[in-house]
Amino acid sequence: DLDSEAGGLNVVGTIDVSDLSQVSGKVGVSSVQSGDAVFGSYLSNFCVRPGRRRRGLGSLLLACASHVHLACDRAVAHNVYAHVNRDNAKALLFYATEGFSEV
């Protein structure tokens, strides 16, 4: 239960944004490498509490993550990557609706 794990706070969703240029050579992200340089941002731990879904919160969290991504690399808006389980049809549809494509 998210309430008990968060010390009683009413957590409705989370998202982590990692700057891939800071983890070059530390993670297996060969599909986002250009030579030795890894670029862009990686989204992980993205979830919205089941009872709060279908209200636009996921899109809002993703928009916030996009602003964080752009702030990390103001010169060039590189790609944003996310790992999605291929069996998670709802997540795949969400990302497709938000403009993501499979690599």
N, C-alpha and C positions, 0 to 999 in steps of 0.2 A: 504494500500500500504506500503510495507516494507521500501521503500525509505523515505517517509514522516515520518514514525514512528521512523526511526533511524536518524533523523536529516539530511536527505539528503544523508547519506552514502549508498553505494550500498551493502547492506547485501545480501549474497547469501545463507546463511544457519546458523542454530544454533543447539546446543545440550547442555543440562545440565547433569552433572554427580553428583549424590549424593552418599556419603559414608554411606551405611545403618547402619554401626556400630555406627555412630554418631547420629542416629535418633531412636534408639531402644525404643520401647514403645510409640513413637509419631505418627507412621503411621500404617495403617492396612495392613501389608504385611505378613500375617500368612503363606503364601506359601514359604517364604524365611527365616523362623525362625527355629532355632535349639535350643530347650529348650527356655531359655530367651534371647539368643544371636541372633541378626540379623546380617547377614554378606553379603558382596558383595557390588555391586554398582547398582544404579537405574538410568536409562536413562529417561529423560523427555524433553519436549519442543524441540523435534527433528524435524527439518523441513529443506527443501531445497526449495528455491524460484522456483515456477513452471517453469519459463523460463530457469532455469539453471539445471533442472533435466536431468537424463540419460547421465551424463557426468562423473560419478564417484565421485561426490562431497559428496554424502551420505556415500559412502564407506570410503572416506577419513576422514570425520567427525567421523564416527564410529571407525575407526582405532585410531584417536587421543583420543577419549573417552576411548578406551581400554588402551592406555598408561597412561592416568590419573588414571584409575582404578588400574592398576598395581603399580603406584607410591604411591597410598594411602595405599596399603597393600603389601609390598615387600615380606613378609614372605610366604604368600600363595595366589595363584591366585584364589580367590573365584569367584562365579558366578556373571554375569552381568544380570540385569533384566530390562525389558522395558514393559510398558503398551501400548497395541495396541488395538484400537477399532476393534472388530471382523468383522465389516462391511468394514474395510479399506483393501481391497484385495491387493492393491499395496504395502502397508506397510508390510502386513503379508508375501507376497512373498519376499520382500526385506530382512526382518529379517531371513527368512528361508534360503535364498541364502547366507546370512552372517554367517550361522551356529547356529542361535538361534533355540530353540525348545520351544513348548508350555508347561507351567506348570499349 
